[in-house]
Amino acid sequence: MESMFLVKDSSIVEERTFSKEESLQSLPLPQLYETLNRYLDSCKAVLTEEEFDRTKQIVEKFQQNEGPKLQEILSQKASVEKNWLEDWWLNGYLDYRGPLGVLNFGASATLDFLPSVEDSQLHRGAMMLHSIMNFWKHLRNETVRQLKDRKGNTLSMNQFRYIFNTSRIALKGRDKLANYFKTKSEGDCPSHMIIFHHQHAYKLKIISENGEIYTPGQIYKLFLAIKEQSGAKEGDGVSAMSELDRDSWAEAREYLSQLSPRNAKTLEDIESAIMTIALVDDKVKDDSALMTLGTTKVAGNRWADKYFMAISSDGRFTCSTDHTPSEGMTFVTLMMYNEVLLRERWNNGQWEESWNNESLPSNSITKLEFDLDEKLHNWIEKGRKTLENFGKESTFHIFDFNDFGKDELKQLRIHPCAFNQMCFQLAYMRKHRKPGPTYETASTRSFYHGRTETLRSCTPEIVEFCNAVINDLPNKQKLLMKACEKYMKLMSECSAGRGVDRHMLGLAAIAMEKGTQLPEIFTDSAFKKSGGNNNFVLSTSLAGYSGNMGATVPMVSHGYGIFFRVLDHSMHYAVTTYNPTPDVCASDMETYLRKAFQDVCNIAKGLSCKL
């Protein structure tokens, strides 16, 4: 029910969406020795004995010399800032200079309760847009219920300020983030959408003069009108320039803006909009094709700097968005809301709108035009080729595993995330014959403006377990228990802000700001080999326990991205590769994963019988 996402009484100030942010605890700063011990432990899993001994000496030297001095400066920063990491973390994204296609994350909404119907794009799109607008309105009114962890602690809702009315702005050297969203109590907020069709862009008024969201039937009529206006002829596809590398897009955007006042105004209309939506002609054959559509096949119909949704001709939904201001779980919450609301309407027979009885709202569609010259047309073409090349270099492979799910794993007394991390490592080690340093997302949203911490799930314990399975050694059940216990301990520590990578980032940032030589601990080959500085071979993340899937490309060309979602009796996976080396293949990894799922489950069954 929709009510599960909303506050019970909006008149109670403490229940409002953003009311408790300032009362959340400051992001803690771990003790130096704890972080260094955890770092060494993660190195032990992937280094030879000789390499580890050398790295241990480097770490001990750092702990005795530069480390305490850097820690002291970082401690001073943490004593006066509620989130000592926030600016560095944001700038880390904004400093990225490559095309955003590599950095953005994609998502798709399954909505498997809806039958597949030809030409359902506009009807379903109207329903989805109406649902999204309801969520936007609840955020404006601060009636979206605050999220809590399993212990009942309130989580940071700050990222929800950046779902809508937000755009990354390309600038030379470092981008900036433009956020136009405001709650009602804070003031007015842009309330229009941008709709793309055949590479034409339209500004869509979506709220009536009396403040009411247009009905699904009215939105359907607006979609029809847009498709009629754009016709079959392709537009200029100006938005393809947003697919360029950031410095090239910065140059092109500045030139575009300065060419005419109309261009500057049109840019502001797009960047301040709630979000962008594309009505595309593609019909998708499966979930892999759906994810590929939204991430690689929409040049000229997507503004890469903003939250974007593509609606296929057969009424399926896929999204992509800039990762800079928020994490995937924020959008999972939005999509869960949409799923619940749309399912509720479907079950209650509210789906059969009187589409043709609604009148077309007047003065609600404005075609957006740019003044262009040859220089801009060249940039547009380069942007198209940039996204085309990204599509050629990346693979989004989605598959379902229907043999068991959350309920069966619960009976085996193994956490779904722990189970999956065991399987990811086992599959990788079987295929590549060596451990793979692994990133898993851990949430730190119990703290002020909290984002994530890296859970380094490739531990000595999990490597020992995987070796025992691969070589059929004894004590596999005992080693599985040991590896799972270590994993759960790390997850608890990381969620409490006591991981490795965020602290190490802060220490390195202090050193660079001081203008001193970067300590050897950061230049040691073990730092990169263990995954440091975005070199994790496996980049993994839980996409939740609902019907929505996410995906990002891996951090390295010899690695894999793995998103997974867990349902009661099934699990679902998105395996990605990017510019892969010859021995890396997403579909091959599926084969290895399926065997790992069965093997680990069988071992866990034997363990469960003994508990």
Disulfide bonds with the S-S distance in Angstrom:
none
